[in-house]
Amino acid sequence: MTISRYKVFKAVPAVSLLMMSSLSVAQQLEEVIVTAQKVSASTQDTPIAITGMSSGALEKFGFSNANDIVAQVPNMQVSGPYGEVQPIFSIRGVSMSDYSSNQASPIGVYADEAYMGAVYTHGMSFFDVERLEVLRGPQGTLYGKNTTGGAINIVTKTPQIGDDFGFTAKQGLRNYNGHTGDYGVEGTVIEDVMAARLFYSYSRRDGFYENQLGGADLSQQDFQAARLVLNFNLTDQTNMVFKYTSARNDALASPARNEPRGDLSKNPELATVIGTSGVGVSSHPNNGYIDNTGYSRPAQNLDRFEVQDNGTGELIVESDMLVNKIEYVDDAFTLTAITSFADSSYRQLQDVDGGPDSLLHINWSVDTQAFSQDLRFATTFAEDFDLIAGAYYATEDMQLNNVYSIYETPPDIRAAATFPGVTGYYPYLLDYGAIDQKMDTEKTSYALYSQMRWNISARLGMDIGIRYTHDRVDLTYLNVSRVGYDGSPRGTYTPGNTTGVDNIFVPVNVAGQSPLEIGELVSGLLSGRLGLEDVLLTTQTGYTHGPYTQDSVTPLEANEREWTGKIGLDYRFSDDLMVYGAYSRGFRAGSFNAGVYYEEREFDDAYAAPEFLDAYEIGMKSDLFDQRVRINAAAFYYDYTNQQFINVVGVSNFLENAGGSKIYGVESEMAFAVTKDLTVQVGLGLLTSEYTELVLANVETINNDDDVVDLAGNELISAPKISANVSIDYTILETDNGYLSMNLNGNYQDEQWYSAYNDKNGYEHIRQDAYALINGRLSWYSDDGSLTVALWGKNLTETEYDGYAINLQAAFGFDYYQQGSPRTYGLEVTYRY
C-alpha cells in the first residue's frame, strides 16, 4: 500500500483548521501524569520529549502487546524477528539490528522502574497496565541502565489502601479461533495497613500461517501471566509495594519467508548443463531463482500466509520478576529503594530457510538471571532547588546455547552457476552437521547519579544532571564446536582452530580462490596481496576445527567507566506554554559478540565498544483554548558514534561498531477536543539519518576477504523519513443507560532499510516500502462504568508489510523476512464491580 507524502502533509493543516472551528463546545483534554524524571508530574510540565498514555487511552487503542506502542508515538518503530514476545524498538533512528539474546537494547525497557535487560522478555509485562511512558532521546542520568535511544516505562496497576474490594473480568473472542481473558481482584486486606491485587491474563489463538506440509498452523499464541501486588503502610511515613509477575508464552513460532536470490540467468549455459544432468539437482520448480538447495518459494504459488515449512517448532519464553519498592517520606526529604530480581529463559526451534528442505535450522536457547538495586534520595532545599541523588547496582548473568544445523539437505549443484564463488565449498557442506555454540556472560553495573532542578525564577528553570557509570562485562565461557545432526561430537573451533582462518572450513582452491577467477588473481598479484608461493601452492583445505572439546576459550573481561548527563533550560511564557532546550549524553555498554565465529579472537575483535550519543534538542509544550488544544513539538540533532549492530557475512556474524552517524529531525504531537463528543490526536515525525563513517565487508566478493565497501552516506537502520499517526475518538450515541464510542486510529511509516548496506552489494531488497495500518474499536460503556462491550479490528485494510529482513545470500542463497500480522478482529466484554 503506497501513500503519497504530499497527502500526508496536506491533511494535517486541513484537519487542524476544521477542529479549531468547534472548540467552544469541546471538553478539556486529559492530563496525563508521568514519572519520567522520578517525580510525578504532568507530561505538559515535563521538559523532555515524552508520550504518556493512561489506562483509558490504552483501552481505546486496543493495546495488547508491544507492537501496539508504535501506533501513537512519532518517530518510533517496532519489529519482531521472533514474534510479539521479542520486540525490537527503534526511536528516532536509534535501533537494535542485533537478534542475539545477550545484547542490550539501546531503548531501555522498565517494568515498575525495574530494568528488563533480556530483550526476549520485553513483551512479557504488557498486561494490567496503568500507564505507559515513551521517552525519546538518550537516558544518561536518572535511569537504571544508560541508554542511547530512549526508554519505555511500563507502570502496572497498584491497589490503594482504603479502597473496597472489587473485581474485573474481561473475556474476548477473536478470529483464528482465538480467545483472551483478563481477571483481577483487589481491595484493602488490613484497614489502613495493606491492600492487595491479584491479576491473571491469557491470550490464545491458532496460527496465521497454513503449513502445506501438514501439522498445526504456525505463528500461534499461547500467553498467560499472573501478577500479585501487595501495598503496605509499614509506618506512618514508610510504604512498601511488592510486585511479583510470572509469565509464559508457549506456542509455535512464526515461520520465515524465503525469497531466493540465486539467479540462474547469470550463467545459463552452465545452469542448463548441470540441470539436465539430473545429478545433485533439486526437483523443486523455480521462477529463475533458487536458494542453495534449489528451493524457489515464488514458484510454489503460495499465498502470503501459506508456507511449506519442515522445521519451525515451539517458541517458549518464561519470565519471573519480583519488584519491591520501599519509600520513606519525611517533611524534608524522600528515600526510595527499588529492588528487583528476574529469572527468565527463551527457547525456539526456527526454520530459518522457511522451506521444505533443511538448509538452515537454528535451535535458540538462553537463560538469564538479573538483580538490581536502586537507592534514591530526593529533597527540596533553599525553596528553589530540587535534588535527586542516588546509587545503582545491577548484575545480569546469561547462559546461551545455540545450535545451527546447516545443509542437512545437500546443496543444489546449480549454485555453481548462481554463486560461482561457492564451488569449492560443496564437498564440505555434504553432511556438515551443526554448529554448537555455548557462551556465558556476566554483566555488572555500578552508578552514582544526581539531577538538580533550579527554579531560577517563576518562569525560568534549569535541570542539571550527571552520572558516573562503571560497567563490567565478563566473557566467562565460550565454546564453538561442530557436531553431527544427532549431536555427536566432530570437532571444536574455539578453542582448537589453529589455522588462522576464521571460517568453518578452507574450501578447495587455487591461490586461495575457489574457483579460480583470473581477474581476482591478477588483481591480487598486482596489489601484492598474493605472491608467487600462493600461485604455486594450494593452501590448506578442509575443516578448520581441532579435536572436540568442551573447554572454553581464554576468558575475557571489559571495563568501561563513563560520565554522562544532561543540562536543560525551560521557560514558561504562561501556564499554558513552555519552551525548552537541552543537551544530553548517553551510552550503551559494550558487548561481547554473541554471533558465531570460528577462531579464538583477541579482545579487540571479540568485543564491540560502547556506543555514544550526544543529543541537542529544543521543544515546546502548549495547552491552548482552555486546554482544548494541545500542541507539543521538538527538533533534535544527534551525534552518534560507535553504533553497535550485527553484520551477517556468510555463516559468520560480526558485532560491529559504526564509526559515526548523524540524525536530525522534528516531531509533533497534537490533540484537539473538537466538541464534547469528538477528540482527534495527530502525530508527525520527520527524520534524516546518515552514516558518516562506516566500512563493512563486501559480501559479494567471496574470493577476497580484504575487499570492503564504504557505506558513508547510507541511511540508518529502521529510520523512515516520515512517520505519522492519527486517532479519532467519537461518541456516536448517548442514552440514560450509557454511551457508544468509536475509536479509529492509524499509523504511517515511510520506506526504510533493514540493513546498513541499503541498496548496495545485493541488499536492495532488505527494506520495506511505505505502508499504513488502520485499526478501529467500537465500544459500549454502561452509565455506571461496570460494563463495556467492544468490537475491534487491527490492520483493517489487510496491509502487507515486512517487519524484519536479513540478507543470507552469501551462505544460503536467499533473503530472510518476517512478515507483519494480517487483519485481526474480535469481541470483548468487560465487567467491573
Secondary structure, DSSP 8 states (H G I E B T S, - for coil): ----HHHHHHHHHHHHHHHHTTGGG-------EE-TTSS-EEGGG--S-EEEEEHHHHHHTT--SGGGGGGG-TTEEEE-TT-TTS-EEEETTB------TT---SEEEEETTEE---GGGTTSS-SSEEEEEEEES-B-SSSSS-BSSEEEEEEE----TT---EEEEEEEEETTTEEEEEEEEEEEEETTTEEEEEEEEEEEE--SBEETTSSS-BS-EEEEEEEEEEEEE-SSSEEEEEEEEEEEEEEE----EEEE-EEGGGSHHHHHHHHHH-SS------SSEE-TTS--GGGGT--TTEE--S---EEEEEEEEEEEEEEEE-SSEEEEEEEEEEEEEEEEEEETT-SSS-SEEEEEEEEEEEEEEEEEEEEEETTTEEEEEEEEEEEEEEEEEEEEEE-SS---TTHHHHSGGGGGGHHHHTT-EEEEEEEEEEEEEEEEEEEEEEE-SSSEEEEEEEEEEEEEEEEEEEEEEEE-TTS-EEEEEETT--SS--SSEE-S-BTTBSS--HHHHHHHHHHTSS-HHHHHS----EE--BS--------EEEEEEEEEEEEEEEEEEETTEEEEEEEEEEEE--EE--S--SS---HHHHEE--EEEEEEEEEEEEEETTTTEEEEEEEEEEEEEEEEEEEEETTEEEEEEEEEEEEEEEEEEEEEE-SSSEEEEEEEEEEEEEEEE-EEE-TT-TT-TT-EEE-TT---TT--SEEEEEEEEEEEEE-SSEEEEEEEEEEEE--EESSTTTTSTT-TTSEE--EEEEEEEEEEEETTSSEEEEEEEESTT----EEEEEEEHHHHSEEEEEE----EEEEEEEEE-
